[in-house]
Amino acid sequence: MEIFGIHIPFTERIEYPYFWFDDPEHIVIDAQQSKVSLQDGQKKSSSEVIFTKIFDLVLLVVGFLFIMAPIVSILGDVVPAYLDEESDEPCWPDQENAITLSDGDVFCKWSEWGERSETYSDYQIADNHYRMEIGNNGITEYRWSEDNGIITSASIWQDEFGGSYECQQYIRASSLPDNWTGNDLFIHYDEEYHYPAWCNDEPSQDEQEYTETNTIPFEGELLYHLDVSERLYGIYTTQFTENDKVNYTNHELFHPYPHFEPIMLIFILVFGGVGVAILSFIDRKRVLIIDGANNQVKFEYVKWPRYDTISYELQSPISYEIRKKKRTKTHSNEEGERTTFWTTTHHGVDVAFDLVGEGPSPLLFLEGNNPQTEFESILELLSSTLGIKDEENGQ
């Protein structure tokens, strides 16, 4: 299928004749030894030129996006990472808030939400329970326990299906060793690990007897979140203060790209290949190649990728017939919601080559009142180059 002379990729193939010429000046021909190549050199109408330019421009933009996007994306990560890896301040410009562990891992504060505070109020305590309001979200009840400096705290939720605990664990800063590393802040998921047994229980329906207190939750100590993971990717802290604030910090692991990984090259090659393929569809032109040396006919695109290539074998010895032919074209015109169709009749001759398995097949249609005279030089060039004699048949 073609739109304004542009073949839409992978649609149904073109039927005979492959080229229809109404003027010898429209034929671009290249004659080599026993081989002839023909292209349509007719100038396009203004509407076809405009559509083609727009189509090519879209392909150009999309093609370059596919080529450049992965390169820019990867270089945007790799180059700064290489520079940061050699720098004494990998978390610049916020190096002062970075956390550097004794094993060399560096954690940079999030650019957004790296540090925030909320107000807490109505802090009350009961046996293994406490409740408070953080922000303006209403009072939430918690159950908690502590074992060797590890605090398990869970908010209590009630719905029509009953209640449940949402357990989260923390470790006090005072419980960490002097030269603590990331291994002290996470529990490897392969290890046997369990929350306290009460995390799996249903919350008690008994009303807790809460009392007012002037103390600070968890004595105001800095609490590090504990997670189950394969390694430490982030450090998250919570700390209650004397001025009724709860402060949070979030740091993420700084991990530069020490090498250009093969997966990056594959990523670039895949997207780059798609981009090059898209660019190759710009200015697509078909060529008809009649190869007498190899007894072959090809109708294909001039440039790669040559999808939809049509190939046939020529009967030996090579011959063609000139047969009178009357062909029709269907035209259409849209006026608002109404489309008008009409047909025109065109007289000329078919230049039919004898193909293996196909018989005499019209590869060219030459339109005109006396096409054999008008296209005489073209027909003579075909005959002389391929070493054949044309046969006229007045069908």
N, C-alpha and C positions, 0 to 999 in steps of 0.2 A: 504494500500500500504506500502511496506517495501523497504528501500534502505540499502543495506549491512546489512540486519538483523534488521534494526531499523524501527519500525512502525511509519509512519508519522501520527500525531494526526488528528483525525476527518476525515480520508479518509475512503473509503469503507471497510466494515467489512470483516474479514477473513472467508473463506468458509471451509467446511469439507475437509479433517480431520484437526482438530486443531493442532495436533502434528504429525510429520513424523519422525520416528526414524529408523536408520539403524544399531544401535549398542546399546545393553542394558546398556553399560557404559555411554551412553549419557543421560540417564534418571535419573533425580533427583526426588525421590519419598519420600513422607512423608505420612505414614499410621497411622491414628488415629482410634478411635472407630467408625466404620461405615462411615469413611470419608477418601478419598484418594486425595492427591494433587500431580500433576505431573508437572515438569518443564523441559525445554530443557537445559541440561548441557553440550552440545557439545562445544568444543573449537572452537573459530572463526579463520578464516584464517588471515594471517598477514595483508592483505588489509582491511578486516573488522575491525580488531583491531585498525588499524591506523585511519580509518574513524570514528570509534566510539569514540576514544580518542579526535579527533579534534571536533566532534559534541558535546561531553560532555564538552570540554573546552569552546566552544562558549557559551553553555547554562550556564556554571558556571559564565563566565564573565558578560553576559547579566543579569542573575538572580541577581548577587550581585550589579550590577549597579542600577537595579530597587529598590533593598532594601536599598542601602546605599545613593543613590543620594538625595532622599527627606530628609533623616535624616541629611546628611552633609549640605544640602542647608538651612534647617530650623535652625539647630544649628549654622550655620555660621552667621545667622541674630540674633537669639535669644540670644546667649551667649554674643556677644559683646554689644548688646542692654542692657542686664541686667547689664553688667559691666559699660557701659556708664551712665545708669540711676542713678547708685550710685556714679558716678564720678562728681567732680566739673568742669570737662572739657569734656563735651560730644562731642565737636567738635575737640578734640585732633587729630592730632598735630597742628591744625590751629585754636586754641581757640581764639587767639588774633583778628582774623577777624570774629568771630561769632557775631551775633546780638541777644541779649536777650531782649525781650519785657517786659513791666511792668506786663503782665499777666502770665509771666513765660515761654512762648513759646520761644524755642531756634531755631535759624536758622543758619545752617552751610554753609560756602561758598563751592560751587561746587569744587570738586577735579579737574575737567577740565572745562575750560571756566568760572571759577568763577569770574575772573577779566580780562578785556581786554580793550584796547584802540585803537582808530582809529584817523586819522587826518581829520579835516574838513577844507574846503577852499571855497572861492568865496561866502561868506555869504552876502546875499542881502535881503532887506526887502521891503514890499509893504503893502497896506492896508489889514490887516488880513491874510497876506501871507508872506512867506519867502522861500528862496531857497538856496541850498548849495550843495557842493559835499562832500560826506563822503567816505574816502578811495579813490579808483580809479574807482568808479562805475558811474561816470557821475553826472551831476547836476540833483537833484530831487527838484520838487516844492511841497510846503506844504501849507495847509490852517490851521489856528488855531484860537482858541478863549479861553477865560478864564472866569470862574465864581467862586467866593469865593475860590480862590486858586487852583481850579481844572482846569487843562489845557487839552483841547482837541486838538490834532494835527493829521492831516491826510495827507499822501502822495497822490499826484494826479496822477492817471494813465489814459492814453489815449490809446485806441486801435480802431480797425475797427468798434466796436460796440458802441463807445462813450467813455465817461470818467466816473470815479467813485472815491469816497473817501474811504480810508482805515483808519478809525478813531481809535485812541488809546488815552487813558486818563492817565494823571499823576496828582499827587498832590505835591505841593511844600513842602519841609521839614519845611519851616516857617509856613505853614498852618496847620500842625499837632499839636494836643494838647501836653502838656508837657509829660504826661504819656500815650502816645499813645500805642494802642494794634493792634493786627492783624485785628480787626474789622474796623479800620480806613483805611485799605489798600485794602478792597474789598467790593463789593456790592453784597448782597445775591441775588441769581438768582430768589428767590421767590418774591422779592420786585419789585414793579413797577419802572422800570428804563428806561431812554431814553437818548441816545446821543443828542447833540444839533440838532435842526431840519435840519441844513445845511448838516449834515452827510448823509442824505437821498436824497439830491439834486444832480443833475448832475453838475459837475464843469462848471463854466462859460467859454465860449469860448473867452471872451474878454482878450486881452493881458494886463497883469499887468505891472504897471510902477514900476520897482524895482530900488532901489538906494543903493549905497555902504554904508556900515556902519562899524564903528570900535567897535561896542558894542559886547557883548557876548550873544549868544542865551539864553533866559530866565534868563538873568543876572548872568549866571554861577551858578545858584542855583541847589542843589541836588534835583532831581525829582524821586519820587517813582511811579512805575507803578500801576495803578488801574485795577482790573479785576472783572468780574462778576463770582462768584463762591459760593460754600457752606461754605467754610472757607478758610483761608489763608494757602496755601501750599508752597509759595515761595515769596521772596522779591527781586524785580528787580529794579535797579536804573540806571539812566542816568544823566550825568553831563558834561556840556560843560565848558572848562577852557580857561584861557587867552592865553595859548600857543598853541591855535588852535587844541586842543585835545578834543575828546569826550570819556569819560570813562564809562564803563558798569560794574556792579557787579551783580552776581547771587547767591542767598542763598536759600537753601531748608530747609523745616521744619524738625527738628530732632524729630522723633517719635519712641521711643523704644517700644518693645513688653512688656507691663507690666505683661502679663500673657501668659501662654501657651494656645493658643486659640484652641477650639475643632476642628475647620476646619483644623488645623495643624495635629491633630491626625488622622482625616479622610484621609488626604492627605498621611500620612505615611502608614496607614492600606491598602489603595487601591494599592499604588505602591508596598508596601511590600508584599501584597497578590499575586500580579502578579509575583513578583520576586520569591517567594516561589514556586508558581505553575511552573515557568520555571525550577527551580532547581529540582523539582520532576520528570522532564522528563529525568534526568540523570540516566543511567544504568537501562532502562526500561526492565522488563522481564514479560512475560506472565505465568500464571499458570492455569492449568485445574483442577478444583475441582469437584469431584464426591461425593456428600453428600447423603449417603444412609439413614441417619436418617431423613432428610427433603425431600427426593426424589427430589433432585435438582442437576443440572449440571451448573457450572459457568466457563466461560473462561474470565479471567480478568487480569489486571495488578497487580503485587505483591504489589506495592507501590501506595499510593494516589498521584494524583487523578486517580480514576479508571474509566476513560471515556471508551466508546465503550465496556462496559461489556456485554457479551452475556449470557443469562440465559435461561434454559429450565427445564421443569418438567419431571422427570423420571416416566415411567409407573410402576405401582405397580402390582405384585411384580417385583423388579428390575431384569433385565436380559440383557445379551449381547450375540452377535453372533460373531464368528470368521469366516470371509469369505475371501476366496482367492481373490486377487485383483492384477491387473496389472495397474500401473500408469505411466504417462509420465511427463517429465520435459522439459521445453523449455529453452535453453541456448543461450547466445549471446556473440559476441566478436567484438570489434571495432578495425579496422585497418585503421587509417587515416579517410577518409570520407566514408569508406565502413564498413557496419555492417553485420556480418554473424550470422545466426540463425540455430540451430539444436536441435533436441530432443533426449532424451535418455529414454529407457524403464526400469522400475523397478518392480520386482515381490515381493510380500509379502502378508500380510493379513490385512484386516480392522477389527478393534474391534468396532462393532456397538452396541450402546445402544438403547433401545426402548424408544423414547421420545414422550411425549403427543403432539399430533398435527403434529408430524414430522415422526413418524414411526421409524424403525431401521435406525439410523444415525451413520456414522463412525466418532467416536471421535479421534481414533488413527489409524495410518497406520504403521505397523511394517514390515520393509523391510528385506529380506534375502532369502536364498535358502530354509531354513527350520526354518522360524521365530517362529513357535510354540515351537520348542525345544530351539532356541536361547534366546527367551524371556519368557521361561517357568516360571522362578521365578517371573517375573513381573505379568504375568497372574494369577498365583496362589495367589499372594498378593492381586490382585484386587478381586478375588473370595472370599478369606477368609475374607477380611476386610468388603466387602459389603454383605457377606452372600449369594452369588449366585453361580450358576453353569454355566460354559461356555458351549456354544453349537457350535459345528463345523459344518459349512455348506460349501461345496465345490463349491460354485458358482464361 
